[in-house]
Each structure stands twice: as structure tokens, then as C-alpha cells.
């Protein structure tokens, strides 16, 4: 099975061979819960997201990725941050791609749909903000969620 392996400031990490703009979406419902997926490629929890396709805008990609991975239709409400740390390399074992981090994190609210697993998400659920620390996430995802929780109105650029 193809896997995703995240490296951070690791001398054993492969050298990055691609840079692909991607989006993550922090969807918050009326109960102040955040929508999380449990990824099929590394078993970690994360907010929905993925690569921006050619011919697609950032908001279109965010809405599409959220719908595909969670079954939830959302409306974009803002930006939480831009993450471009070259020390974060993501290896995709299916094709040997070693991608340098480039993720734009948006905020959103749900407008319809119910949490539903997909090919990319084995579990999907609304999680109270107070419970987020108990979910196993990659370091980069933990950082994105933590920075959002600390200051949801000021985007992080880094």
C-alpha cells in the first residue's frame, strides 16, 4: 500500500524533488468543533486537504477536497496561514515524490452533508477543540491546528 511519510528537519529525509501548492481546511461547526479525518495513507488525524489542481482556484480546491474526503460541503470564511518550511519534506512511496511543504490553510464553515469516510479518509468526525490534543497528528498538522487555536484571526506566514 502506498504511504505518505512526513520528515521534519531530518538528515535521513530524501531531498525534495517537487513543490506542489496544496490547501488544508479548518472547518468549524456551530458547536465549535473541528472536522478531522483519519488518513488512509499514514493513519494520522488531519484537517481535510490536498493539492490544488490546474484550472482550479484555491477556494475551489478547498471546497472540493473537503467534500471528497469528508462528505461535508463547506463555505470558505478566511485564511489561517501559509506554510512553506523547506525542512518539512513529504515522501510518497507510490512514486518516490519527495515534496517540499507548501500549504495554504483556510477556514470554513459547514453548509451541508454528514461526515463520511472516503478512499483517503478511514474515519471522519467532528472533534471538540478541547479534545484535539488527544488525536495523533503529524508535527506539521499539529502546528497548523495549534496556531489556529491560539489566534484564529491572525494568519501565520512561514
Residue, then its C-alpha position, 0 to 999 in steps of 0.5 A: x500500500x502506498x504511504x505518505x511519510x512526513x520528515x521534519x528537519x531530518x538528515x535521513x529525509x530524501x531531498x525534495x524533488x517537487x513543490x506542489x501548492x496544496x490547501x488544508x481546511x479548518x472547518x468549524x461547526x456551530x458547536x465549535x468543533x473541528x472536522x478531522x479525518x483519519x488518513x488512509x495513507x499514514x493513519x494520522x488525524x488531519x484537517x481535510x486537504x490536498x493539492x490544488x489542481x490546474x484550472x482550479x482556484x484555491x477556494x475551489x480546491x478547498x471546497x472540493x477536497x473537503x467534500x471528497x474526503x469528508x462528505x461535508x460541503x463547506x463555505x470558505x470564511x478566511x485564511x489561517x496561514x501559509x506554510x512553506x518550511x523547506x525542512x518539512x519534506x513529504x515522501x510518497x512511496x507510490x512514486x518516490x515524490x519527495x515534496x517540499x511543504x507548501x500549504x495554504x490553510x483556510x477556514x470554513x464553515x459547514x453548509x451541508x452533508x454528514x461526515x463520511x469516510x472516503x478512499x483517503x479518509x478511514x474515519x471522519x468526525x467532528x472533534x471538540x477543540x478541547x479534545x484535539x490534543x488527544x488525536x495523533x497528528x503529524x508535527x506539521x498538522x499539529x502546528x497548523x491546528x495549534x496556531x489556529x487555536x491560539x489566534x484564529x484571526x491572525x494568519x501565520x506566514x512561514 
